[in-house]
């Protein structure tokens, strides 16, 4: 029901939100969100066009959220990469349904509207796991094992 | 958000419901629902497999609803042709998310659940236009013009 592009874009946004403003490189985002790099470049471009992400080249470059994760809704992200299509006109091109959808298309549009509303109500900030130091899309145990290895070194 | 297959299947069901038990041939259904015949055969097969439609060959053959349109929900139809996929396990295969989805996937699954519920509550009978003698997916004016022509002949 939701496209792979939508899924990737949301992972990217939640991951960037979890970094609290520290820029992330394409390679870091790809690894942390399990998104193919080629795909990711396109997703990041659309997120930047929608002014949700800011990317900077160079040595300390990378991508950050363009504004606070609290102020970005799931719907903002979805609309930036793969917009939800409401049924605003008759998909069959029936003239007498133009201003007034038939019951089927009215009902389908209502269902799409429910998703749109739910997404508008959810902020990216709400989707960042609360456990401190845990990356949103990595196994908690793996991360802590890595930390332990670092400490041992 | 909803697939073309879902859209076609729902049109077919609403059209059959509007015929109050009179069998419809593939050609009739294709014309009345603007569905390509090849596609339609596949959709009808899946609807028959789910026991929502009954088809009979022969001179007075055709397809009819297998039970009352009141007792068939939109969800029944969707599940027969292109099932809604709930997020029941972590799409990233993260072990620690297996039993307990991360906030992102929990929220996405909730949105999908809203659609599922809305579709379960809607019956096919509710989607048949109330105006008597009007085919659900045809221009009312065209139908009445055809009628007038018949009368003139």
HADDOCK unambig.tbl for C-alpha pairs under 7 A between the chains (distance, minus, plus):
assign (segid A and resid 1 and name CA) (segid B and resid 1 and name CA) 5.39 0.50 0.50
assign (segid A and resid 1 and name CA) (segid B and resid 2 and name CA) 6.54 0.50 0.50
assign (segid A and resid 1 and name CA) (segid B and resid 84 and name CA) 6.85 0.50 0.50
assign (segid A and resid 2 and name CA) (segid B and resid 1 and name CA) 6.54 0.50 0.50
assign (segid A and resid 84 and name CA) (segid B and resid 1 and name CA) 6.85 0.50 0.50
assign (segid A and resid 94 and name CA) (segid B and resid 138 and name CA) 6.44 0.50 0.50
assign (segid A and resid 94 and name CA) (segid B and resid 139 and name CA) 5.53 0.50 0.50
assign (segid A and resid 95 and name CA) (segid B and resid 139 and name CA) 6.17 0.50 0.50
assign (segid A and resid 96 and name CA) (segid B and resid 139 and name CA) 5.60 0.50 0.50
assign (segid A and resid 96 and name CA) (segid B and resid 140 and name CA) 6.53 0.50 0.50
assign (segid A and resid 102 and name CA) (segid B and resid 129 and name CA) 6.98 0.50 0.50
assign (segid A and resid 103 and name CA) (segid B and resid 127 and name CA) 4.86 0.50 0.50
assign (segid A and resid 103 and name CA) (segid B and resid 128 and name CA) 6.85 0.50 0.50
assign (segid A and resid 103 and name CA) (segid B and resid 129 and name CA) 6.54 0.50 0.50
assign (segid A and resid 104 and name CA) (segid B and resid 127 and name CA) 5.09 0.50 0.50
assign (segid A and resid 111 and name CA) (segid B and resid 115 and name CA) 5.44 0.50 0.50
assign (segid A and resid 111 and name CA) (segid B and resid 118 and name CA) 6.41 0.50 0.50
assign (segid A and resid 114 and name CA) (segid B and resid 114 and name CA) 6.90 0.50 0.50
assign (segid A and resid 115 and name CA) (segid B and resid 111 and name CA) 5.44 0.50 0.50
assign (segid A and resid 118 and name CA) (segid B and resid 111 and name CA) 6.41 0.50 0.50
assign (segid A and resid 127 and name CA) (segid B and resid 103 and name CA) 4.87 0.50 0.50
assign (segid A and resid 127 and name CA) (segid B and resid 104 and name CA) 5.08 0.50 0.50
assign (segid A and resid 128 and name CA) (segid B and resid 103 and name CA) 6.84 0.50 0.50
assign (segid A and resid 129 and name CA) (segid B and resid 102 and name CA) 6.97 0.50 0.50
assign (segid A and resid 129 and name CA) (segid B and resid 103 and name CA) 6.53 0.50 0.50
assign (segid A and resid 138 and name CA) (segid B and resid 94 and name CA) 6.42 0.50 0.50
assign (segid A and resid 139 and name CA) (segid B and resid 94 and name CA) 5.55 0.50 0.50
assign (segid A and resid 139 and name CA) (segid B and resid 95 and name CA) 6.18 0.50 0.50
assign (segid A and resid 139 and name CA) (segid B and resid 96 and name CA) 5.60 0.50 0.50
assign (segid A and resid 140 and name CA) (segid B and resid 96 and name CA) 6.55 0.50 0.50
